[in-house]
């Protein structure tokens, strides 16, 4: 009679079990060490990426003034389980007195996206000193992405606000359109033609809009309106409905975040609300 399998002495030969686990179900020392090292590396990368974003993006605690405008910026990182993305913005007075306004989003997450964000933001800030029109600025950014970061795509809205005339001139590359709040209505601006940066070698166009005192313009990244359970068009409709009739920039940002939801997203969200004085 064979000895019952349950009474066989334990295997002391040192041969690895098929599943690589110890008899008590714990991970082998080597696997546990590798897992801990990977977790530490991911945490370190997230920390570095966050610090890079903080160094590049000036985050204001409250409203701040630009020529002819009062601005409020809100930056919301993705949930703690997600890596940091590549959202960025610029609000800056130019030497000629006009105001450079821009918001963008580099595809992907982590250090690569943050590095792409830094590259595009720095390039746009430098190119805008030339006073070149928005469509040319966006075209140059497209050339930069093709030349330096062809593995990435990115979206952007970039333009100038002229304080004396209150005219906003802007171009875009595959980015959600700005929202104009005027009186009791909120509408998405019709975007001039322009595809994602890095997607093709095509030209870009510009659009112009005369603004009036009391108007509000909202720039935002797609993390505000994009969710798995709804389309971008549905998100944009919800955004305009939430923003209608609210021209105080702080109140408007709070209202749209309350409506659209700002927690547990898989993407960063950046909002820039601009009230015309």
C-alpha positions in Angstrom: 0.0 0.0 0.0 1.3 3.4 -0.9 1.8 6.0 1.7 -1.2 8.6 1.6 -0.1 11.8 -0.1 -1.2 13.7 3.0 1.4 11.9 5.0 4.3 12.4 2.7 7.1 14.4 4.4 7.4 18.0 3.4 9.6 18.7 0.4 13.0 20.0 1.7 14.8 19.8 -1.6 14.6 23.6 -2.2 12.8 23.1 -5.6 10.5 26.1 -6.3 6.8 25.6 -6.2 5.0 26.2 -9.4 3.4 29.4 -8.2 6.6 30.8 -6.7 5.0 31.2 -3.3 6.0 30.0 0.1 3.8 27.3 1.8 2.1 30.0 3.9 1.1 31.9 0.8 3.5 34.8 1.3 5.6 36.1 -1.6 9.2 34.9 -1.7 11.7 37.3 -0.2 13.0 38.3 -3.7 9.5 39.0 -5.1 8.5 41.0 -2.0 11.7 43.0 -2.3 11.0 43.7 -6.0 7.4 44.8 -5.3 8.6 47.2 -2.5 11.3 48.6 -4.8 8.8 49.2 -7.6 6.4 50.9 -5.3 9.2 53.1 -4.0 10.2 54.0 -7.5 6.7 54.9 -8.5 6.2 57.1 -5.4 9.5 58.8 -6.1 8.5 59.5 -9.7 5.2 60.9 -8.7 6.9 63.2 -6.1 9.4 64.5 -8.7 6.6 65.1 -11.2 4.5 67.0 -8.7 7.5 69.1 -7.7 8.2 69.8 -11.4 4.6 70.9 -11.9 4.7 73.2 -8.9 7.9 74.8 -10.0 6.5 75.5 -13.5 2.9 76.4 -12.8 2.2 79.4 -10.6 -0.8 78.4 -8.6 -2.6 81.5 -7.1 -4.5 81.2 -3.9 -7.2 83.7 -5.0 -8.2 86.1 -7.7 -5.4 88.1 -9.4 -5.5 91.0 -11.9 -4.2 91.2 -15.4 -4.7 94.2 -17.8 -8.4 94.4 -18.3 -9.1 91.1 -16.6 -9.6 89.5 -13.2 -8.4 85.9 -13.2 -8.9 82.8 -11.0 -7.0 79.6 -11.6 -7.8 76.2 -10.2 -5.6 73.1 -10.7 -6.9 69.7 -9.5 -4.5 66.7 -9.7 -5.9 63.3 -10.6 -6.9 60.9 -7.9 -4.1 59.5 -5.7 -4.2 56.2 -7.7 -3.4 57.9 -10.9 -0.2 59.4 -12.2 0.2 63.1 -12.7 -0.6 64.4 -16.2 0.6 67.2 -18.4 -1.9 70.0 -17.9 -0.6 73.6 -18.1 -1.6 77.2 -18.5 -0.2 80.7 -19.1 -1.6 84.1 -18.1 1.0 86.8 -18.8 1.2 90.4 -19.8 3.3 90.9 -23.0 5.6 93.8 -23.8 3.1 95.3 -26.1 0.4 95.5 -23.4 -1.7 92.6 -24.6 -2.2 89.5 -22.4 -1.1 86.0 -23.4 -3.7 83.4 -22.5 -3.2 79.7 -23.0 -4.1 76.3 -21.7 -2.9 72.9 -22.8 -2.7 69.2 -22.1 0.1 66.8 -23.1 -1.0 63.2 -23.6 0.1 60.6 -21.1 1.1 60.6 -17.5 4.2 60.8 -15.3 7.5 62.4 -15.9 7.3 62.2 -19.7 4.1 64.1 -19.8 5.3 66.7 -17.2 8.5 67.2 -19.3 6.5 67.7 -22.4 4.3 70.2 -20.5 7.4 72.1 -19.4 8.7 72.2 -23.0 5.5 73.4 -24.6 4.8 76.0 -21.9 8.3 77.4 -22.0 8.3 77.5 -25.8 5.0 79.3 -26.1 6.0 81.9 -23.5 9.2 82.6 -25.4 7.6 82.6 -28.9 4.9 85.0 -27.8 7.4 87.7 -27.1 7.7 88.0 -30.9 4.1 89.2 -31.1 3.3 86.6 -33.8 -0.3 85.8 -34.3 -1.9 82.9 -32.3 -2.2 80.6 -35.4 1.5 80.9 -36.0 2.4 80.3 -32.4 0.3 77.1 -32.4 1.9 76.0 -35.7 5.4 76.5 -34.2 4.3 74.3 -31.2 3.2 71.6 -33.6 6.6 71.7 -35.3 8.2 71.4 -31.9 6.2 68.4 -31.0 7.0 66.7 -34.3 10.7 67.5 -33.9 11.4 66.9 -30.2 8.6 64.7 -28.9 7.0 62.7 -31.8 5.9 60.0 -29.3 3.5 62.5 -27.7 0.4 64.4 -28.9 -0.9 67.5 -27.1 -3.8 69.9 -27.2 -3.7 73.7 -26.7 -5.7 76.9 -26.8 -3.6 80.0 -27.2 -4.4 83.6 -27.8 -4.1 87.3 -26.9 -6.5 89.6 -25.1 -6.1 93.3 -26.1 -7.2 95.5 -23.2 -8.0 98.7 -25.1 -10.3 96.9 -27.6 -11.3 94.0 -25.4 -10.8 91.7 -28.4 -9.7 88.1 -27.8 -7.8 86.5 -30.7 -7.2 82.8 -30.4 -6.2 79.5 -32.1 -6.5 76.0 -31.0 -5.1 72.5 -31.6 -7.6 69.7 -30.7 -8.5 71.3 -27.4 -12.0 71.8 -25.9 -13.4 75.2 -26.8 -13.5 78.1 -24.3 -16.9 78.9 -22.8 -18.2 82.5 -22.9 -20.6 83.5 -20.1 -22.5 86.6 -21.1 -25.5 87.7 -19.0 -27.7 84.6 -18.3 -26.2 82.5 -21.2 -23.1 80.3 -21.4 -22.0 79.1 -24.8 -19.0 77.2 -26.1 -17.1 79.3 -28.7 -16.9 77.9 -32.2 -13.3 76.8 -32.6 -11.1 77.7 -35.6 -9.7 74.7 -37.4 -6.7 73.0 -35.9 -5.9 69.4 -35.0 -3.8 68.0 -32.2 -0.2 69.0 -31.9 1.9 66.1 -33.2 -1.0 64.5 -35.2 -0.2 66.0 -38.6 1.7 68.7 -40.5 -1.3 71.0 -41.1 -2.0 74.7 -40.7 -4.0 76.4 -38.1 -6.5 79.3 -38.1 -7.5 82.0 -35.7 -10.7 83.5 -34.5 -11.5 86.8 -33.0 -14.2 87.8 -30.4 -15.1 91.2 -29.0 -15.7 91.0 -25.3 -17.6 93.4 -23.1 -17.3 94.4 -19.4 -19.0 91.7 -17.3 -18.3 88.9 -19.7 -16.4 85.8 -18.4 -14.3 83.4 -20.4 -13.5 79.9 -19.1 -10.5 78.0 -20.3 -10.2 74.4 -19.1 -8.6 71.0 -19.8 -10.6 68.0 -20.9 -10.3 66.4 -17.5 -13.2 68.7 -16.5 -15.7 67.3 -19.0 -14.3 63.9 -20.0 -15.7 60.8 -18.2 -15.9 57.2 -19.3 -19.7 57.1 -18.9 -20.4 60.2 -21.0 -19.3 61.8 -24.3 -17.3 65.0 -24.5 -20.4 66.7 -26.1 -22.5 65.6 -23.0 -19.8 67.0 -20.7 -19.6 70.3 -22.6 -23.4 70.6 -22.4 -23.3 70.0 -18.7 -20.5 72.6 -18.3 -22.4 75.3 -20.2 -25.6 74.6 -18.2 -23.7 74.9 -14.9 -21.9 78.1 -15.9 -24.9 80.0 -17.2 -25.6 83.2 -15.5 -22.5 83.1 -13.2 -20.0 85.8 -14.0 -18.0 85.8 -10.7 -15.0 83.7 -11.6 -14.6 82.0 -8.2 -18.3 81.2 -7.9 -18.4 79.9 -11.5 -15.5 77.5 -11.0 -17.0 76.2 -7.8 -20.4 75.7 -9.6 -19.0 73.8 -12.5 -16.9 71.6 -10.3 -19.9 70.8 -8.1 -21.9 69.9 -11.1 -19.4 68.0 -13.1 -17.6 66.3 -10.2 -14.0 66.9 -9.3 -13.0 63.8 -7.3 -11.7 60.4 -8.4 -11.0 61.5 -12.0 -8.4 59.7 -14.0 -6.9 63.0 -15.4 -5.7 66.3 -14.1 -8.0 69.2 -14.4 -7.0 72.8 -14.9 -9.4 75.8 -15.1 -8.7 79.5 -15.8 -11.7 81.8 -15.4 -11.2 85.4 -16.8 -13.7 88.2 -15.9 -13.6 91.2 -18.3 -13.3 94.5 -16.4 
